[in-house]
Amino acid sequence: VHITQGDYDGKAVIVMWVTPSEPGPNHVKYGTSKNKYAFTAQGSAVKNYTFYNYKSGFLHSCLVKDLEYATKYYYQIGEGDSARSFWFKTPPKIDPNAYYKFGIIGDLGQTFNSLSTLEHYIESGAETVLFVGDLSYSDEHEFDEMGGRWDSYARFVERNAAYQPWLWIVGNHEVEYLPEINEVEPFRQFLNRYTTPYTTSGSSSPLWYAVRRASAHVIFLSSYSPYVKYTPQYEWLLAELKKVDRKKTPWLFVLMHSPMYNSNSAHYMEAESMRVVFESWFVEYKVDLVFAGHVHAYERSHRISNIRYNISNGLSYPIPDESAPMYITIGDGGNLEGLASSYNDPQPDYSAFREASYGHSTLEIMNKTHAFYHWNRNDDGKKVKTDSLVLHNQYWLEKKMGSIVPRFLLIGFILLNFLDNIHAGVTSSFVRSEWPSDDIPLDDEAFALPNGYNAPEQVHITQGDYDGKAVIVVWVTPDEPGSNEVRYGKEEKKYDFTAQGTVKTYTFYNYTSGYIHECLISDLEYATTYFYELGEGESARSFWFQTPPKINLNAPYKFGIIGDLGQTYNSLSTLEHYIESGAQAVLHVGDLSYADKYEYDDMGVRWDTYGRFAERIQAYHPWISTVGNHEIEYMPYMDEVVPFKQYIYRYPTPYAASESSSPLWYAVRRASAHIIVLSSYSPFVKYTPQYKWLRAEFKKVNRWQTPWLIVVMHVPIYNSNSAHYMEGESMRAAFESWFVNYKVDVVFAGHVHAYERSYRISNIQYNITGGVSYPVPDESAPIYITVGDGGNQEGLASSFNDPQPDYSAFREASYGHSTLEIMNKTHAFYHWNRNDDGKRIATDSFVLRNQYWKKRKLNKNNLHTITSAPELNTD
């Protein structure tokens, strides 16, 4: 039995329990007198679930609402001799001076140390637990034992969780992504067992939400769900922070699992990805405290911030900031992994107190201006108050000081002087006389419907397997399903083979799609032209495609790279110029239709027009695509809150062939290239499915078969345009070291509506404790290329940062596309082609030398190779 808050303001409770043998009654009897239950609340549908070979008991959840504030309630569940009784207290009414005492626990588990923590917490007098993630640690057990360990954990904490609301977030041990036993749905057991009042704060997921309780506004974030710009969690948090009313709830707390500031060697800087996204908001909205877990030790920071961090200026060390929160890590509940006792030495200036012991914290709010904070060490069975302070409220302290808060100044910036061996970059002075950026009108011939009743339209193909011997064909029939087969062969109009597909439709708001067909054609021959036909009778339509050469060390191949295309006349110019390029397949770096620039039914219509618009290439050349922010289409005002819904219905990928669990990230091999496609807007930090998949995929790369290693993503890691500047920092912190370690040749991105190419640089030596943050030359690093210049309605991003940073080699705000022509295992020719008033102009070009084979050649001749960044000149 366990309870949590059931609404936004504390007048409701969610009661959850399990019956092991049969469902039994599904209601809660409750009242304000012991053993006298004047009211009954009916629970939601009873459910159970399976996980590997485990089958859960019957899981009950019941919302008890319309309660009175500051009242003790008694409740009973079950029936007859098996009925059980408990109680809970509601918080005081929302008020700026309401007294309240929270307990904070993290990374608990179910050991004797965990039991000690629970016993000490029960003695504390706290009224509600803020739990910072990692509950049962069931994933540390054998597969058959995992479900049973969730059961034992719940019985273990019932001694408190049945009487006091526990407000949870998830940790990495709740992810439970285990493809080896076909369990690939993250947080599945947690979500079945633990609910949250997420809808009451306008969240679309139980993994992030907010509540108000007494005088506190508490925000719960998910470290392992998407949180970068444009994602649902990002959009929700921005809206939630704007709703905070410090005159009603003066105390503002944030909970997350992975700590932003941590000086322990365990999980050091793992939350850098989230810090670069949210820290500036925490300072702007004057968050009082940020609680985290994950590190199995205790640590408290001073009030500091690193919001001035800028990849172009080399400033990276956190400095005192009176508007910033304190960051407290309390991952010391007692789990079976033990304590994290190895701290970085010396202790950094931002760290105020740290100790590797088991314990819990309490936060006792006295009024709107002051609170007492204690960390309580469990010392050999005794509760010992070890770290304590009087906490001054951020908002009301500023009000008291007349809105003038002294801010500490940074003394003695370290000026870095390096990159002497890189030539100065070029910012092109070319100014494009562009066509208007408006979308092409709906009645334009660019969107013309094919002739015939129910004729197949929006035809597009992509690679259908790992190695290029299969193709996925997708098309739409507007009026009825019609034929669902593809007829194909090696001669035009002679179709010796037939493949059967599937058909589906979807709705988005009031729009209903046509009939979307998907057909896999497999077991094709390499380096062969195939002709294929779709549809029936006079409405049948014919196309062709070429399979790539066999996977081979020296196989030549030519890719086109297009990004942020849309459906304007500038987009049409890009497509026409690509057709002239002689490329054989497109790497599309995201942002396809820009349908999300419209509303309601027009969005689906603009996906249809885009499909007909791009068919002139997509029906003949496979497009290997990633998603951009314009594919998210998270639109709560239309009750459409499933990200990527329209994209996933329309654009399948061969993700299963590379053992991915999502169509949004995957890999293919084509000719002599291994291409890895990443999702910038799906979870990618440590422990998440995309992170684990990418680590495994890199290990599968065989540079003797596919010497060229290419990564495709939407948000650029390196970008010196004012548009979306440093938005890719979050993914850089997670993956850049892998790109260097595995010697990726080139990383293509979009998002910024301009063109830019970097030198071979890396920032893997960045260290929040050491204060080094500027990228340096690194011959093992990839070249980063932004090609977000396809032509969409938002126009060009013409404002580059000045001066041009040393890592930037060439940049220009023009429409265009790129080609990468692989010649053999060692060399490829790269071109960026500007669309200059109807002419294709090769503007930026160079010979690309293969990372892996360049090193092998140098080693063969006993020559020295650069494998890491040169030493910095800090004179």
Stockholm file with secondary structure:
# STOCKHOLM 1.0

chainA/1-875         VHITQGDYDGKAVIVMWVTPSEPGPNHVKYGTSKNKYAFTAQGSAVKNYTFYNYKSGFLHSCLVKDLEYATKYYYQIGEGDSARSFWFKTPPKIDPNAYYKFGIIGDLGQTFNSLSTLEHYIESGAETVLFVGDLSYSDEHEFDEMGGRWDSYARFVERNAAYQPWLWIVGNHEVEYLPEINEVEPFRQFLNRYTTPYTTSGSSSPLWYAVRRASAHVIFLSSYSPYVKYTPQYEWLLAELKKVDRKKTPWLFVLMHSPMYNSNSAHYMEAESMRVVFESWFVEYKVDLVFAGHVHAYERSHRISNIRYNISNGLSYPIPDESAPMYITIGDGGNLEGLASSYNDPQPDYSAFREASYGHSTLEIMNKTHAFYHWNRNDDGKKVKTDSLVLHNQYWLEKKMGSIVPRFLLIGFILLNFLDNIHAGVTSSFVRSEWPSDDIPLDDEAFALPNGYNAPEQVHITQGDYDGKAVIVVWVTPDEPGSNEVRYGKEEKKYDFTAQGTVKTYTFYNYTSGYIHECLISDLEYATTYFYELGEGESARSFWFQTPPKINLNAPYKFGIIGDLGQTYNSLSTLEHYIESGAQAVLHVGDLSYADKYEYDDMGVRWDTYGRFAERIQAYHPWISTVGNHEIEYMPYMDEVVPFKQYIYRYPTPYAASESSSPLWYAVRRASAHIIVLSSYSPFVKYTPQYKWLRAEFKKVNRWQTPWLIVVMHVPIYNSNSAHYMEGESMRAAFESWFVNYKVDVVFAGHVHAYERSYRISNIQYNITGGVSYPVPDESAPIYITVGDGGNQEGLASSFNDPQPDYSAFREASYGHSTLEIMNKTHAFYHWNRNDDGKRIATDSFVLRNQYWKKRKLNKNNLHTITSAPELNTD
#=GR chainA/1-875 SS CEEEECSSSSSCEEEEEEESSSCCCCEEEEESBTTBCCEEEECCCCBCCEETTEECCEEEEEEECSCCTTCEEEEEESCGGGCEEEEEECCCCSCTTCCEEEEEECSCCSSHHHHHHHHHHHTTTCCEEEECSCCSCGGGSCGGGHHHHHHHHHHHHHHHHTTSCEEECCCGGGTCCBGGGTBCSTTHHHHHHCCCCGGGGTCSSTTSEEEEETTEEEEECCTTSCCSTTSHHHHHHHHHHHHCCTTTCCEEEEECSSCSSCCBSTTTTTTHHHHHHHHHHHHHTTCCEEEECSSSSEEEECSEECTTCBTTTTBCCCEECTTSCEEEEECCSCCTTCCCCCBCSSCCTTEEEEECCCEEEEEEECSSSEEEEEEEEEETTEEEEEEEEEEECHHHHHHHTTTCCCCCCCCCCCCCCCCTTSCCCEECCCCCCCCCCSBCCTTSGGGCCCSSTTCCEEEEEEECSSSSSCEEEEEEESSSCCCCEEEEESBTTBCCEEEECEEECCEETTEECCEEEEEEECSCCTTCEEEEEESSGGGCEEEEEECCCCSCTTCCEEEEEECSCCSBHHHHHHHHHHHTTTCCEEEECSCCSCGGGSCTHHHHHHHHHHHHHHHHHHTTSCEEECCCGGGTCCBGGGTBCSTTHHHHHHCCCCGGGGTCSSTTSEEEEETTEEEEECCTTSCCSTTSHHHHHHHHHHHHCCTTTCCEEEEECSSCSSCCBSTTTTTTHHHHHHHHHHHHHTTCCEEEECSSSSEEEECSEECTTCBTTTTBCCCEECTTSCEEEEECCSCCTTCCCCCBCSSCCTTEEEEECCCEEEEEEECSSSEEEEEEEEEETTEEEEEEEEEEECHHHHHHHHHHTTCCCCCSCCCCCCC
#=GC SS_cons         CEEEECSSSSSCEEEEEEESSSCCCCEEEEESBTTBCCEEEECCCCBCCEETTEECCEEEEEEECSCCTTCEEEEEESCGGGCEEEEEECCCCSCTTCCEEEEEECSCCSSHHHHHHHHHHHTTTCCEEEECSCCSCGGGSCGGGHHHHHHHHHHHHHHHHTTSCEEECCCGGGTCCBGGGTBCSTTHHHHHHCCCCGGGGTCSSTTSEEEEETTEEEEECCTTSCCSTTSHHHHHHHHHHHHCCTTTCCEEEEECSSCSSCCBSTTTTTTHHHHHHHHHHHHHTTCCEEEECSSSSEEEECSEECTTCBTTTTBCCCEECTTSCEEEEECCSCCTTCCCCCBCSSCCTTEEEEECCCEEEEEEECSSSEEEEEEEEEETTEEEEEEEEEEECHHHHHHHTTTCCCCCCCCCCCCCCCCTTSCCCEECCCCCCCCCCSBCCTTSGGGCCCSSTTCCEEEEEEECSSSSSCEEEEEEESSSCCCCEEEEESBTTBCCEEEECEEECCEETTEECCEEEEEEECSCCTTCEEEEEESSGGGCEEEEEECCCCSCTTCCEEEEEECSCCSBHHHHHHHHHHHTTTCCEEEECSCCSCGGGSCTHHHHHHHHHHHHHHHHHHTTSCEEECCCGGGTCCBGGGTBCSTTHHHHHHCCCCGGGGTCSSTTSEEEEETTEEEEECCTTSCCSTTSHHHHHHHHHHHHCCTTTCCEEEEECSSCSSCCBSTTTTTTHHHHHHHHHHHHHTTCCEEEECSSSSEEEECSEECTTCBTTTTBCCCEECTTSCEEEEECCSCCTTCCCCCBCSSCCTTEEEEECCCEEEEEEECSSSEEEEEEEEEETTEEEEEEEEEEECHHHHHHHHHHTTCCCCCSCCCCCCC
//
